[in-house]
């Protein structure tokens, strides 16, 4: 008989209802419920067996293991990627270090960038010798490098161009074997295109005929006793032009990779004037010092005697030409400015005295004619370090000269003039200012040439290079005050009858004393000038070491040279 359904009391509790939600989101729970129901029926128990007798359900362990395995796998991949990227970064750094030294042609640093095994196989001396052999063969002048590739298969590729004197530019790509320890060296990396086992060498096919070093009038410079001393310096500086290019070929092993025909050398003509050179040398005599003579308009150097270019000294008050120009150009002074008459000025708590403790001041032109420290040191401070240095550089300071063996005029950069005493001392040609007679003659010449400076040259084949040092208006104002120096100031010993001379004296301390009575042995004597003042044909700079006052010791020598040049 069919079983009778049991009636439920209206007071009986309802069976638990299944939780809402999709079954695929709760597989364990759904399965447990089904299993519990079946178990309850089979066991004859009443109600829902899963709740009445099934107990706590067990979760599927895969729910925890699979995500954990995935997390471990992802972490492993990330670790590998990080390690790989770090490896690539180290290889890039190794290649970059190598190429920086390669471009600089720094063989010592290049060897330092190699890996230990390469350094063992190619000791430093052998490595440097191999690099020199390659550069000499190719006549290498410079190297350039393009953008390097990312490491691939432990190699970095870099396009390079090697500029040579004889064979133009050699181009190619260096393939650098790299590791975290450096670059694995191969001799093929010395020049682009070089192959394993090849040695670079240059073979001369035809010798070029050399040019000559001549005087202004075309004679051999070596036969002139006044100018022959300059032969070696000119021959060294202008070697490429004079020697030309031999007909030659560049070979890598048995391969010829480049060839050039012979190009004869070209002669050069010195701007030096034998007669004026002799006069300058005789005027200097046995004194330790230098004399430089040049053309204000072209920068042509006419004479260099003694240490005219080779031993920079403090320029002393000749530097006040630059300070005066700076003050006028910046509006810190005008031709009508006037100043207190006093014996010294105090800057940063340090007393700067006038020469021999003399009292001076008054008008700007009178202060300049008397070379008054108590006026020009504070005036330099008013101008400021930055503008003072910039103006000095416009007049040729901190510039590499074009004259063989010549040393530059120098002044510290503005940040190295940190206080008033440093700036004020620099403004009167002391502190760390250094100059040569040629350099200061060029300063005077720029004033005479209406503020335009022609960079000194000693070979007429060099181009005339000019820059504006100061405006024509300011140059004219400074010129007028330089005329006053010679006509009624400290430079009267340079006066030439019938010729207006513009000049400036200088008495530079070699050891700071703070002013007062000057010891001649502790001072260099300076004088710079140009003439005729309104249309100068000649500029001169004279410096005598340990000779005392510039107006007494240096001005007479300048006068003699100016007179000879103008006659």
Rosetta blueprint (number, residue, H / E / L):
1 X L
2 X L
3 X L
4 X L
5 X L
6 X L
7 X L
8 X L
9 X L
10 X L
11 X L
12 X L
13 X L
14 X L
15 X L
16 X L
17 X L
18 X L
19 X L
20 X L
21 X L
22 X L
23 X H
24 X H
25 X H
26 X L
27 X H
28 X H
29 X H
30 X H
31 X H
32 X H
33 X H
34 X H
35 X H
36 X H
37 X H
38 X H
39 X H
40 X H
41 X H
42 X H
43 X H
44 X L
45 X L
46 X L
47 X L
48 X L
49 X H
50 X H
51 X H
52 X H
53 X L
54 X L
55 X L
56 X L
57 X L
58 X L
59 X L
60 X L
61 X L
62 X H
63 X H
64 X H
65 X H
66 X H
67 X H
68 X H
69 X H
70 X H
71 X H
72 X H
73 X H
74 X H
75 X H
76 X H
77 X H
78 X H
79 X H
80 X H
81 X H
82 X H
83 X H
84 X H
85 X H
86 X H
87 X H
88 X H
89 X H
90 X H
91 X H
92 X H
93 X H
94 X H
95 X H
96 X H
97 X H
98 X H
99 X H
100 X H
101 X H
102 X H
103 X H
104 X H
105 X L
106 X L
107 X H
108 X H
109 X H
110 X H
111 X H
112 X H
113 X L
114 X E
115 X L
116 X H
117 X H
118 X H
119 X H
120 X H
121 X H
122 X L
123 X L
124 X H
125 X H
126 X H
127 X H
128 X H
129 X H
130 X H
131 X H
132 X H
133 X H
134 X H
135 X H
136 X H
137 X H
138 X H
139 X L
140 X E
141 X E
142 X E
143 X E
144 X E
145 X E
146 X L
147 X L
148 X L
149 X L
150 X L
151 X L
152 X L
153 X L
154 X L
155 X E
156 X E
157 X E
158 X E
159 X E
160 X E
161 X E
162 X E
163 X E
164 X E
165 X L
166 X L
167 X L
168 X L
169 X E
170 X E
171 X E
172 X E
173 X E
174 X E
175 X E
176 X E
177 X E
178 X E
179 X E
180 X L
181 X L
182 X E
183 X E
184 X E
185 X L
186 X L
187 X H
188 X H
189 X H
190 X H
191 X L
192 X L
193 X L
194 X L
195 X L
196 X L
197 X L
198 X L
199 X L
200 X E
201 X E
202 X E
203 X E
204 X E
205 X E
206 X E
207 X L
208 X L
209 X L
210 X L
211 X L
212 X L
213 X E
214 X E
215 X L
216 X L
217 X L
218 X L
219 X L
220 X E
221 X H
222 X H
223 X H
224 X L
225 X L
226 X L
227 X L
228 X H
229 X H
230 X H
231 X H
232 X H
233 X H
234 X H
235 X H
236 X H
237 X H
238 X L
239 X H
240 X H
241 X H
242 X H
243 X H
244 X L
245 X E
246 X L
247 X E
248 X E
249 X E
250 X E
251 X E
252 X E
253 X L
254 X L
255 X E
256 X E
257 X E
258 X E
259 X E
260 X E
261 X L
262 X L
263 X E
264 X L
265 X L
266 X L
267 X L
268 X E
269 X E
270 X E
271 X L
272 X L
273 X L
274 X H
275 X H
276 X H
277 X H
278 X H
279 X H
280 X H
281 X H
282 X H
283 X H
284 X H
285 X L
286 X L
287 X L
288 X L
289 X E
290 X E
291 X E
292 X E
293 X E
294 X E
295 X L
296 X L
297 X L
298 X L
299 X L
300 X E
301 X E
302 X E
303 X E
304 X E
305 X E
306 X E
307 X L
308 X L
309 X L
310 X L
311 X L
312 X L
313 X E
314 X L
315 X L
316 X H
317 X H
318 X H
319 X H
320 X H
321 X H
322 X H
323 X H
324 X H
325 X H
326 X H
327 X H
328 X H
329 X H
330 X H
331 X L
332 X L
333 X L
334 X L
335 X L
336 X L
337 X L
338 X E
339 X E
340 X E
341 X E
342 X E
343 X L
344 X E
345 X E
346 X E
347 X E
348 X L
349 X L
350 X E
351 X E
352 X E
353 X E
354 X L
355 X E
356 X L
357 X L
358 X L
359 X L
360 X E
361 X E
362 X E
363 X E
364 X H
365 X H
366 X H
367 X H
368 X H
369 X H
370 X L
371 X L
372 X L
373 X H
374 X H
375 X H
376 X H
377 X H
378 X H
379 X H
380 X H
381 X H
382 X H
383 X H
384 X L
385 X H
386 X H
387 X H
388 X H
389 X H
390 X H
391 X H
392 X H
393 X H
394 X H
395 X L
396 X L
397 X L
398 X L
399 X L
400 X L
401 X L
402 X L
403 X L
404 X L
405 X L
406 X L
407 X L
408 X L
409 X L
410 X E
411 X L
412 X L
413 X L
414 X H
415 X H
416 X H
417 X L
418 X L
419 X L
420 X H
421 X H
422 X H
423 X H
424 X H
425 X H
426 X H
427 X H
428 X L
429 X L
430 X L
431 X L
432 X L
433 X L
434 X E
435 X E
436 X L
437 X H
438 X H
439 X H
440 X H
441 X H
442 X H
443 X H
444 X H
445 X H
446 X H
447 X H
448 X H
449 X L
450 X L
451 X L
452 X E
453 X E
454 X E
455 X L
456 X L
457 X E
458 X L
459 X E
460 X L
461 X L
462 X L
463 X L
464 X L
465 X L
466 X E
467 X E
468 X E
469 X L
470 X L
471 X L
472 X H
473 X H
474 X H
475 X H
476 X H
477 X H
478 X H
479 X H
480 X H
481 X H
482 X H
483 X H
484 X H
485 X H
486 X H
487 X H
488 X H
489 X L
490 X L
491 X L
492 X H
493 X H
494 X H
495 X L
496 X E
497 X L
498 X L
499 X E
500 X L
501 X E
502 X E
503 X E
504 X E
505 X E
506 X E
507 X E
508 X E
509 X E
510 X L
511 X L
512 X L
513 X L
514 X L
515 X L
516 X E
517 X L
518 X L
519 X L
520 X H
521 X H
522 X H
523 X E
524 X E
525 X E
526 X E
527 X E
528 X E
529 X E
530 X E
531 X E
532 X L
533 X L
534 X L
535 X L
536 X L
537 X L
538 X E
539 X E
540 X E
541 X E
542 X E
543 X E
544 X E
545 X L
546 X L
547 X L
548 X L
549 X L
550 X H
551 X H
552 X H
553 X H
554 X L
555 X H
556 X H
557 X H
558 X H
559 X H
560 X H
561 X H
562 X H
563 X H
564 X H
565 X H
566 X H
567 X L
